[in-house]
Structure formats: C-alpha cells, structure tokens
Amino acid sequence: MHNNRMQSEFEQKDENRPVRLNKYLSEAGICSRREADRLIEMGKVLVDGQVAATGQKVLPTQKVIVEGQRAEREKEMILLAVNKPRGVLCSTDDRWGDTTIDAFLKYPKRVFPIGRLDKDSEGLLLMTNHGDILNKIMRAGNYHEKEYEVEIDRPVTEKLIRKMQQGVWLKELEQMTRPCEVKKIGEKKFSIILTQGLNRQIRRMCQTCGCKVLRLKRVRIMNITLGNLKTGEYREVTDAEIEELYERIKESRS
C-alpha cells in the first residue's frame, strides 16, 4: 500500500523520542494497545533483556521481545477490508486455534483487527499492521458511522423502526443508545447505521424491542464498504478510500 499522505504519517518516527511500550507494540503490528498492556502485565515483554513494566517508555533503538519474537515497527502500512464469516473470532490469540480471524485469513504479514465483530456476526472487518492511526475510526466518541443489515425473527414494523431510531434503553449496560438511522429493507430485514460501539448493541436493542436477531452483517465502516467481497475474501483498501478515511479521522485523538 503506497498512499503518500497516509504513508508519510505512518513513517514519521523520531528515533530519539521515547514512546509508550503499548503504542510501540501496536505500531509494530504485534497486537492492539489493550492486548499489549495485558502481555506486559503478564511479564511476556522484554526490553533490552529486562521484563517490561506497565506504562514504560522505550526508544525505537531498544530491543523489544514479545514471547520470543522481536518487535520492530513496520515500514509499510497495510489496511485490509475483510468479509468475516460467521463462526470466526476477531482475535489473533492462538489459544482459540483455527477459529480466529488470523488463522482463517492466513495473511503473509502480521495484521490484527480494528475493533470487533461478534463471532456470530459477519461482514466488514478492517485489519491492519498499524493500530495506532486507524484505531481512531472505532472510537465511539468520534461518532464514526458503521452500517449493518439485520434479519430478525418477525416482520419489521414502523413501531420497531421508530423505537430504534429514537434510542433504546439497554438495561444490562444501563445506557441509552444514541438516535440512529434505521430503514426497512425486507419483510424481516432492516438496515441500521450506528455511531457508537456498545457491546452486542444491535442484538441487545432487538432483544429489548421483543425480537431476536437471526443474521447480522456489517456492510460499511465510514466510507469503506463491503462491496462485492465474498464471504472469507479480503482486499486492500484503495488509495482513494484511505485519502477520504484520513480526512475523517485526522481530528480524532490517538
């Protein structure tokens, strides 16, 4: 991938400036920042031969080892659009075996998912070797759009659409969902555009409204769409898509 603007941001590294270890591991394509913190807490990260501490900062010139693997910042940014099948976990943790997206995809370079898509859900998933820049698109506080197609166990009514559009109180999370765009696209199907990422949000919303999700498919994240990708396939996100994506996320906090 060779988008000049995004690539130049990706490559701007000050060799003399220390960075937080979890950020360094994210930029090295090892894992997300959250997963990095977990590995550090478990004592599985070494810096110059010493067990790393939570919150530690490192220089790019230092030797960082994660579970026996040398961690070095990637030189080229990779961003993939993947059509995740149902039954596949959004994880790169080997403990889950062949059910992880990492094992399923078998991409030649180390990439990891941006955000999550439930095991029982399918559709668009972004994967990258540079979580620091692109994690911004999944930050719920930034109101970035994610569009889904949902099939339920009963006819879609105007009452159901209005209730979801206005927001639904999710008792388990003790939180109200944001108003959203909902449109009927079939007798038992609707599309919904969310600007937040609560845990199993659509399934919880449907349950609260008295219906059950039979099939849930993500078709868009901001300007990136699933398009004609078949289940299990992936493609590189185009330069034009990355340019527009960059415009949308540049004000986001890293």
C-alpha positions as CSV (number, residue, x, y, z in Angstrom):
1,M,0.0,0.0,0.0
2,H,1.5,3.3,-1.1
3,N,-0.8,6.2,-0.3
4,N,1.7,9.1,0.1
5,R,-0.2,11.1,2.7
6,M,-1.1,8.2,5.0
7,Q,2.3,6.5,4.4
8,S,4.2,9.7,5.3
9,E,2.2,10.0,8.6
10,F,2.9,6.3,9.2
11,E,6.7,6.8,8.6
12,Q,7.1,9.9,10.8
13,K,9.1,8.4,13.6
14,D,11.5,10.4,15.7
15,E,14.3,7.9,16.5
16,N,15.3,9.9,19.6
17,R,11.8,10.2,21.1
18,P,10.6,7.6,23.6
19,V,7.1,6.2,23.2
20,R,4.9,4.2,25.4
21,L,5.6,0.5,25.1
22,N,2.0,-0.4,24.3
23,K,2.0,2.1,21.4
24,Y,5.3,0.8,20.2
25,L,3.9,-2.8,20.1
26,S,0.7,-1.6,18.3
27,E,2.8,0.2,15.6
28,A,4.9,-3.0,15.3
29,G,1.9,-4.9,14.3
30,I,2.1,-7.2,17.3
31,C,-1.2,-6.5,18.8
32,S,-3.6,-3.7,19.9
33,R,-2.6,-1.4,22.8
34,R,-5.1,-3.1,25.1
35,E,-3.6,-6.5,24.3
36,A,-0.1,-5.1,24.7
37,D,-0.9,-3.9,28.2
38,R,-2.2,-7.4,29.0
39,L,1.1,-9.0,27.7
40,I,3.2,-6.5,29.7
41,E,1.2,-7.2,32.9
42,M,1.8,-11.0,32.3
43,G,5.6,-10.4,32.1
44,K,5.8,-11.6,28.5
45,V,7.5,-8.5,27.1
46,L,11.3,-7.8,27.5
47,V,13.1,-4.5,26.8
48,D,16.8,-5.0,26.4
49,G,16.6,-8.3,28.2
50,Q,14.6,-6.9,31.2
51,V,11.0,-7.7,32.0
52,A,9.0,-4.6,31.0
53,A,6.7,-2.6,33.3
54,T,3.3,-1.2,32.7
55,G,3.5,2.4,31.3
56,Q,7.1,2.0,30.4
57,K,8.5,4.1,27.5
58,V,11.0,2.8,25.0
59,L,13.2,4.2,22.3
60,P,12.9,2.8,18.8
61,T,16.6,1.8,19.1
62,Q,15.9,-0.5,22.0
63,K,15.4,-4.3,21.6
64,V,11.9,-5.3,22.4
65,I,10.9,-9.0,22.6
66,V,7.4,-10.3,22.9
67,E,7.0,-14.0,23.7
68,G,10.3,-14.7,22.0
69,Q,9.5,-12.6,18.9
70,R,11.4,-9.4,18.1
71,A,9.1,-6.4,17.8
72,E,10.1,-3.8,15.2
73,R,8.0,-1.0,13.8
74,E,6.6,-1.9,10.3
75,K,7.9,0.1,7.4
76,E,4.8,-0.2,5.2
77,M,1.2,0.4,6.4
78,I,-1.3,-2.4,5.5
79,L,-5.1,-1.9,5.6
80,L,-7.3,-4.7,4.6
81,A,-11.1,-4.9,4.2
82,V,-12.2,-8.5,5.1
83,N,-15.6,-10.2,4.8
84,K,-15.6,-12.1,8.0
85,P,-17.6,-15.3,8.1
86,R,-19.9,-16.3,11.0
87,G,-18.2,-18.5,13.5
88,V,-14.8,-16.7,13.2
89,L,-13.4,-14.8,16.2
90,C,-12.0,-11.3,15.9
91,S,-8.8,-12.4,17.7
92,T,-5.2,-13.2,16.9
93,D,-4.8,-15.2,20.2
94,D,-3.5,-18.7,19.3
95,R,-5.3,-20.2,22.2
96,W,-8.5,-20.2,20.2
97,G,-6.9,-22.2,17.4
98,D,-8.4,-22.2,13.9
99,T,-11.5,-20.2,14.8
100,T,-9.5,-16.9,14.9
101,I,-9.6,-14.4,12.0
102,D,-5.8,-14.6,12.0
103,A,-5.7,-18.3,11.4
104,F,-8.6,-18.1,8.9
105,L,-7.1,-15.3,6.8
106,K,-3.5,-16.7,6.6
107,Y,-2.3,-13.2,5.5
108,P,1.5,-13.3,4.9
109,K,2.2,-10.4,7.2
110,R,1.1,-9.8,10.8
111,V,-2.2,-7.9,10.8
112,F,-4.8,-7.6,13.5
113,P,-8.5,-6.5,13.6
114,I,-9.5,-2.9,14.2
115,G,-12.5,-3.1,16.6
116,R,-14.6,-6.1,16.9
117,L,-17.4,-8.1,15.2
118,D,-19.1,-10.8,17.2
119,K,-18.4,-14.4,16.5
120,D,-22.0,-14.9,15.4
121,S,-21.9,-11.8,13.2
122,E,-20.4,-11.5,9.7
123,G,-19.3,-8.8,7.2
124,L,-16.8,-6.0,7.0
125,L,-13.8,-6.1,9.3
126,L,-10.8,-3.9,8.9
127,M,-7.4,-5.4,9.6
128,T,-4.1,-3.5,9.8
129,N,-0.5,-3.6,11.0
130,H,-0.8,-0.1,12.4
131,G,-3.4,0.1,15.1
132,D,-2.3,3.5,16.4
133,I,-3.5,5.5,13.5
134,L,-6.5,3.5,12.5
135,N,-7.9,2.6,15.9
136,K,-9.3,6.2,15.8
137,I,-12.1,5.1,13.4
138,M,-13.5,2.7,16.0
139,R,-13.6,5.2,18.9
140,A,-17.3,5.5,19.8
141,G,-16.8,9.1,21.0
142,N,-15.9,10.2,17.5
143,Y,-19.4,9.4,16.0
144,H,-18.0,7.4,13.1
145,E,-20.7,5.6,11.1
146,K,-21.0,1.8,10.9
147,E,-23.8,0.3,8.9
148,Y,-25.4,-3.1,9.3
149,E,-28.0,-5.3,7.7
150,V,-30.1,-7.2,10.2
151,E,-32.5,-10.1,9.8
152,I,-34.9,-10.8,12.7
153,D,-37.5,-13.5,13.6
154,R,-40.6,-11.4,12.9
155,P,-41.8,-8.7,10.5
156,V,-40.2,-5.3,10.7
157,T,-42.9,-2.8,11.8
158,E,-43.0,1.0,11.8
159,K,-43.2,0.9,15.6
160,L,-39.9,-1.1,15.8
161,I,-38.2,1.3,13.4
162,R,-39.3,4.4,15.3
163,K,-38.2,2.9,18.7
164,M,-34.8,2.0,17.4
165,Q,-34.4,5.4,15.7
166,Q,-35.2,7.3,18.9
167,G,-32.8,5.2,21.1
168,V,-33.3,2.2,23.3
169,W,-32.5,1.8,27.0
170,L,-30.2,-1.2,27.4
171,K,-30.9,-2.4,31.0
172,E,-27.8,-4.7,31.1
173,L,-25.5,-1.8,30.2
174,E,-27.5,0.8,32.0
175,Q,-27.2,3.0,28.9
176,M,-29.4,4.7,26.3
177,T,-28.4,4.1,22.7
178,R,-27.9,7.1,20.5
179,P,-30.5,8.1,18.0
180,C,-29.7,6.3,14.7
181,E,-30.9,5.8,11.1
182,V,-33.0,2.7,10.6
183,K,-34.6,1.6,7.3
184,K,-36.8,-1.4,6.4
185,I,-35.2,-3.4,3.5
186,G,-37.2,-6.6,3.6
187,E,-40.2,-8.2,5.4
188,K,-37.9,-9.2,8.3
189,K,-34.8,-7.2,7.4
190,F,-33.7,-3.7,8.2
191,S,-30.5,-1.6,7.9
192,I,-29.2,0.4,10.8
193,I,-26.4,3.0,11.0
194,L,-24.7,3.2,14.4
195,T,-22.3,5.9,15.7
196,Q,-21.3,4.1,18.9
197,G,-19.9,0.6,19.6
198,L,-21.6,-0.8,22.7
199,N,-21.1,-4.5,23.4
200,R,-23.5,-6.6,21.3
201,Q,-25.5,-3.4,20.8
202,I,-27.8,-4.4,17.9
203,R,-28.6,-7.8,19.5
204,R,-29.4,-6.1,22.8
205,M,-31.5,-3.4,21.1
206,C,-33.6,-6.1,19.3
207,Q,-34.0,-8.1,22.5
208,T,-35.3,-5.1,24.3
209,C,-37.7,-4.5,21.4
210,G,-39.0,-8.0,21.6
211,C,-37.3,-9.6,18.6
212,K,-34.4,-11.9,18.0
213,V,-31.5,-11.4,15.5
214,L,-31.2,-14.3,13.1
215,R,-28.4,-12.8,11.0
216,L,-26.2,-9.7,11.4
217,K,-24.0,-8.4,8.7
218,R,-21.8,-5.2,8.7
219,V,-21.6,-3.7,5.3
220,R,-19.9,-0.3,5.9
221,I,-17.4,1.4,8.2
222,M,-17.3,5.1,7.5
223,N,-16.5,5.4,3.7
224,I,-15.3,1.8,3.3
225,T,-17.9,-0.7,2.1
226,L,-18.1,-4.5,1.8
227,G,-19.0,-4.2,-1.9
228,N,-18.7,-7.4,-3.8
229,L,-16.4,-9.2,-1.4
230,K,-17.5,-12.8,-1.0
231,T,-17.5,-14.4,2.5
232,G,-14.0,-15.1,3.6
233,E,-12.4,-12.9,1.0
234,Y,-10.3,-9.7,1.6
235,R,-8.9,-6.8,-0.4
236,E,-6.5,-4.0,0.1
237,V,-8.3,-0.7,0.9
238,T,-7.7,1.7,-2.1
239,D,-5.7,4.9,-2.0
240,A,-8.8,6.9,-2.7
241,E,-10.6,5.2,0.3
242,I,-7.6,5.8,2.5
243,E,-7.4,9.5,1.5
244,E,-11.0,10.0,2.4
245,L,-10.6,8.0,5.6
246,Y,-7.7,10.1,6.6
247,E,-9.8,13.3,6.2
248,R,-12.4,11.9,8.5
249,I,-10.1,10.7,11.3
250,K,-7.4,13.4,11.3
251,E,-9.2,15.3,14.1
252,S,-9.5,12.2,16.2
253,R,-7.4,11.7,19.3
254,S,-4.8,8.9,19.0
